[in-house]
């Protein structure tokens, strides 16, 4: 059986609590992506602003990466697939 079918079958077996958490995580990811896009387009007037922008982008990317890892863990755990991320 292909991996994507096993993963899809695992998604169908999620309980309500896990579905709520996944939905919350997906909303946060979507929100962070919008904030990240706005921050990337923000103009800088000098070096100090550029450094601050780079720090903000790094922080946003780290948060986004953590949320995506958490989302992947829920999906993989729900499909009874043992995988360490």
C-alpha positions as CSV (number, residue, x, y, z in Angstrom):
1,X,0.0,0.0,0.0
2,X,1.5,3.4,-0.9
3,X,2.6,5.7,1.9
4,X,0.1,8.5,1.0
5,X,-2.8,6.1,1.3
6,X,-1.6,5.0,4.7
7,X,-1.2,8.6,5.8
8,X,-4.7,9.5,4.4
9,X,-6.2,6.5,6.3
10,X,-4.5,7.7,9.4
11,X,-6.1,11.1,9.0
12,X,-9.5,9.6,9.0
13,X,-8.9,8.0,12.4
14,X,-8.2,11.3,14.2
15,X,-10.1,11.9,17.4
16,X,-11.8,15.2,18.1
17,X,-9.1,16.6,20.4
18,X,-6.4,16.0,17.8
19,X,-8.5,17.5,15.0
20,X,-9.0,20.6,17.1
21,X,-5.2,20.9,17.8
22,X,-4.4,20.4,14.1
23,X,-6.9,23.0,13.1
24,X,-5.5,25.5,15.6
25,X,-1.9,24.8,14.4
26,X,-3.0,25.2,10.8
27,X,-4.6,28.5,11.6
28,X,-1.4,29.7,13.4
29,X,0.7,28.6,10.4
30,X,-1.5,30.5,8.0
31,X,-1.4,33.6,10.2
32,X,2.4,33.4,10.5
33,X,2.9,33.0,6.8
34,X,0.9,36.2,6.3
35,X,2.9,38.1,8.9
36,X,6.1,36.7,7.4
37,X,5.1,37.9,3.9
38,X,4.4,41.4,5.2
39,X,7.6,41.5,7.1
40,X,9.6,40.5,4.1
41,X,8.1,43.4,2.0
42,X,8.6,46.0,4.8
43,X,11.1,48.6,3.5
44,X,14.2,49.5,5.5
45,X,15.6,53.0,5.8
46,X,19.0,52.2,7.4
47,X,21.2,49.4,8.7
48,X,19.6,49.3,12.1
49,X,16.2,48.7,10.6
50,X,17.6,46.0,8.3
51,X,19.2,44.2,11.2
52,X,15.9,44.3,13.1
53,X,14.0,43.1,10.0
54,X,16.4,40.1,9.7
55,X,16.0,39.2,13.3
56,X,12.2,39.4,13.0
57,X,12.3,37.2,9.9
58,X,14.5,34.7,11.6
59,X,12.2,34.6,14.6
60,X,9.1,34.2,12.5
61,X,10.8,31.4,10.4
62,X,11.7,29.5,13.6
63,X,8.2,29.7,15.0
64,X,6.8,28.6,11.6
65,X,9.2,25.7,11.5
66,X,8.3,24.6,15.0
67,X,4.5,24.7,14.2
68,X,5.0,22.7,11.0
69,X,7.0,20.1,13.0
70,X,4.3,19.9,15.6
71,X,1.7,19.5,12.8
72,X,3.7,16.7,11.2
73,X,4.0,14.9,14.5
74,X,0.2,14.8,15.0
75,X,-0.3,13.6,11.5
76,X,2.3,10.9,11.7
77,X,1.3,9.8,15.2
78,X,-2.3,9.6,14.3
79,X,-1.5,7.2,11.4
80,X,0.3,5.0,13.8
81,X,3.5,5.7,11.8
82,X,6.6,5.7,14.1
83,X,8.9,8.4,12.8
84,X,11.0,10.8,14.8
85,X,11.3,14.3,13.5
